[in-house]
Amino acid sequence: MSNIVSVKPNDDYTLLIELDNRHKIIYDMRPRLQAARFCGLADLNRFKEVKVEHEKTLVWDNLCQITIDEIINMIER
């Protein structure tokens, strides 16, 4: 599986994720903001605090994170 090189949060709750294989993913987090796991990210300022951790995970804090594998699985559905 590819590694995350960078992530850019956008004002519309999408993430531009760049991978080490030169692919880019635009991932829409809006549908996920209703889930208890991600509801705190409805605050746009908090949403924009996303960081890449260990090249595989997007992290907002220790309790709110999502892996590249999970993102790809959601896209493939």
N, C-alpha and C positions, 0 to 999 in steps of 0.2 A: 504494500500500500504506500502511496505517496506521503510525503511530509509537507506540512504547512510551512511556507516561507514567510508569508505575511497575511494580515487581515486588516481590512478597512471597513469600519462601520459607517453606514449611510443614514441620512435623516429619515428614510422610509423604512427603517428596521430591517434592511437587507445588509448582508455582509459580503464584501468582495474578498474571496479567499484565493490566494495565489499558492500554487503547489510547486514542489521542486521539479516536477516533470513538465513545467511550463503551462500547465492547464490552469484555468481560472474558473472559479465557481461563484455565481451570485446566489446566495442562500437567503431566502425570505424567512425571517424569524417571526413575522406577524402571527401566523397560525399557532405557533408554539407559546406565545405570550399568555394564552389562557390557561395553560397548565401550571400547576402549583410550582413545579420545578423552575419555570422561567418567568413567572408573573412579575417578579421584581424588576425585570428588564423593561417593563412598560415605561419606566422613567427613562427618557431618551438620554439624559446625561449619564446614567448608570450603564445603559446599553453601550454607549460609546467608550466605556472603559475596558473593553475586551482586550485580552492579551493572548499571545501564543505561548503555550507551555510545552516543553519537551517535543516540539515539532509535530505533535499529534493531537493536541487538545486546545480548544478555545476556552478561556477561563475569564469569568467576571469576578469571582471570589472563590474561596475554597469550596463553597457549596453549589455554585452555579457554573457548570462546565458542560461542554459537548465535544466529543471526539470527531475526528475526520471520518472515521469508519461509520459512525452514526449518521453523519451528514450525508455521506454517499449512499448509505442504505435508504435514507428518507427520499433522496432524489430518485433512486431507482424504482421506487414503488409506483 
